[in-house]
Amino acid sequence: MERAAGSAEAPHEAAPLLPRPPAPGSGPCSARCALALLAHGALLVAYALRAALSIAIIAITGGSPPGGNRSAPGPRPPQAPAYNWSAETQGIILSSFFYGYGLTQALGGYGAGLFGGKLVLGSGLLLSSALTLLVPRAAELGVGVLVGLQALLGLAQGVIFPAQYALWAKWAPPLERSRLMNIADAGCTFGTFSALLVAGIICQSLGWPLVFYIFGGVGCAWCLCWFLLVYEDPASHPWISAGEREYIVSSLAHQGSSHGRSLPLGAMAKSLPLWAIAIACFCTDWLFYMLLTSMPTFMSNVLHFDLREGSESASFPALQNGLLSSLPYIGNGLGHILAGLLADFLLAQRVLGTAAVRKLFSALGMLLPSVFLVVVPYIGSSSTAAVVLLTLALTIISMTGAGININHIDIAPRYAGFLLGVTNTFGIIAGIIAPTAVGLLVSQDLQAGWRNAFFAAAALNVFGLIFYVAFGSGTVQGWAREEPAAP
């Protein structure tokens, strides 16, 4: 939203004719930058919690190929039991998180609009941290109990992303929106990186149950920092400078306050720009969640990086699999930050308008990874080439962070949290289907199954991109400018 703060009728695509002077409090010590770092930490913890099982499941099942018989393991750390779960069972367990995750997305966004993003996000993170502490006990009690616990973990985490968007609608000036939100969102992939690397080391040296005890404890500690240091809006922040407060408030004055109890649901359902975001999110998240939950298994069973604790086939098997599985996510996190900086530069310099910037970054983030995925099955047994291509795919898919992921605030800032919850629900449906589909495909034929899984993800991304380019928008929609009707 590059129009002047006080001009409600100015075109949304307008951009400053001359370079603007530095915004007040725009340095690394500004309150909004501090919020970006705190949100980054919160998302890092949240994604570490959800990804922990993806790497630990290799140790939990003794490092056996999905669908195969578990080979006799070597010496194990104390209190590290192994379970002979089939590929189908592993797929169900990994996808069960999303059963609950999709149910609270829209509810979390709606609640954040009413009660504040700080409270909703912090509460969801605290509950999910506490539930993570119970994973080893749930696995001991049986697959059904573990599936139920993962679903509850998903319910708790489902409110986190929508609540964050509700916060940014009050904190992110239009010309800084991409970089602030992408710095925060980079916590997702750095959290996955941390889980894949650290969980592998813990599995190897301490046993897989300690993964969940350590991660859950760290999550509870971070929640304390969140509740103490985060403030709902600039007006309530006790340490923000007067200049920075005035700059943020004035730049967002045109978008209105948070929504009330009623929502323009009919107008939302008829909005093609909103449908464009939702469909693109489904297609992109299919690819992302497939890699998020299945990358350790692919590394272990196709590229033959061993995670068996005590295995003699590698000097540091858990570290090897965890490190190589996590490399693509380093690129993704850095890509998020760079994409945000570049998108804001293009907008501030009036190189492109809002819609063009969002579509450009979405095209880069959806088309190029599709090409890389199609190539992976044809590179033979070269693990180095596979890691390079998957790293590139997950690095470049981060470009959508400056595209479809932020587009909610462009078209309807006052409803951003709720709309993120709605479109994220489409992505969660992909998260439910993708790991289960991979498990079923791989159980039939290991090589052909992975090839078909990569082809399907690539085809979906191309379709989603075409739909988004055709119907996406960067303009505040009419229904988002109107005050909600009284209940």
Steps between C-alpha positions, in 0.01 A plus 500: 500500500718776373248785499534785745382415847215745504370436150231236518416537133853486360563203272652205680761454230640850548865522606713791618615721210825583681710293738376549854728597787576226750200415714520597867645224711581290193823351637554156656406638844153616393197354671365352177835335426502358853152359437625339177780329694269386779250367248789329320590326826140398566462347154841334530386327819161409351651339192766321701224346709304384197803373305657310790299187433598503132865440586447300820273250324806357325652415837162399645464237227864390517598663171321237291369574148126577496303182451803281565593291799706683758853367506654415832621825648835554664544611863249767595505774759300413812121531481486532121246239385444423131166436330444304180266742319424446132530772236123552509503532879786748489314706240186509715699601809685778317184636341289479818641836613307662217169343604485748785708773338240573235212532746628802692645712219198720431397489867846619604489789253154599615598477867815705441287773344285510813747431783836590349772312318742501793271304731380253237845426359665466841227272631519273198877472525491428873243223462683337209824507701332325791348235271839428344626388840243217486602347165724219637228385736240512221721284275532249783122482539444431131462644152143614566603705802793653309274593208257665743779692672636623166151617407478696827842649428365611164197660666730701725733611221219581259447842658864612479531616140164682479574676830834616366330657198256680727801648680671611180185674380562738794878516483629475141511819288413425136849563361660279768239227503686247286829508690351511850261212437758296313757541778237359734397225258862392454467357850291220350780359290775574751285316753480202268876521449555501876272203551653292224854569614467507878244220521734274305784566743274445800367173355855378450641598839209512746216308343197627309273567805734783605422679173148572618593580859766752393296660224189527717698658783659756268155587365361566846796726580457699178134564582612687809708734282206546264253607767750732666639677191226512236232771487178492302546830315732803491268702725540253788877458468675675794846537342424591138615846391237762428624536144476129425156477659370789292654359181338157543160631608480760222611257229227254599225751578317442171444127554265526797499321831479127568179331399203471730292196581340484154683429175402558132508125432284518190724755332808303599359182346442683170844663488713362215821660637443312826433175314819557302701519824326196648558276198861611463556433872360148463732420210811652657438346841460156344861521387628663818327265745594196296865593538459616860361168622662257257849640437669295779344179365607585144853571617512177697339256256580640155829682558602249771596734783472279808335616822515176694632569846821313557524404132849418380427606141586865567717683749222737608182358343247720677707810438550403134130454428391796711752741348442400138123495548511849644722667237207593270333685784801724557458621144126543552546718808759722333283517189208628707703789635653593164164482323346736754779753460483488120120525488496809723778655289300451179193656661684792660681584175177467302653241268183290522158536662371281779316246282797465263743446788279235661456313169868522410616351829226237491606398149863462607404308813262257329637435151874450559461250790265299278775470242751384760263236636445354154878468455574327835380148401730499195832578665568143602662427833684831529413612850691825454298599193174410676587711803597791272171483306285464810691785663433717196133398498447591864707816467307633204157396627564755775441770237128440551551662841506835317217386273190305593589478870481877555224568250232461770602830660507669158141415413341515848728624782228518766408135442857376440510255791167340416578480127840347569318241709261427213766467232733312732221247548532420131870451555431276798279277286805459279705425812258222595493339157863536390686292767233228490516489120880477512483212747255310280700560183833406657362182657417368152828588328775704663655668194185535290305617805733792567507587129121514484486704821741760358313517166165554671637783715654669194178478297293647783737795533478585131120492514488715815732758345288535186185554708668754726649703214159509332293609802736636769486867604696753702207734563302534823164339425178698542363265764820551704457880511150489644424492868343166595127512556376492856416148620 
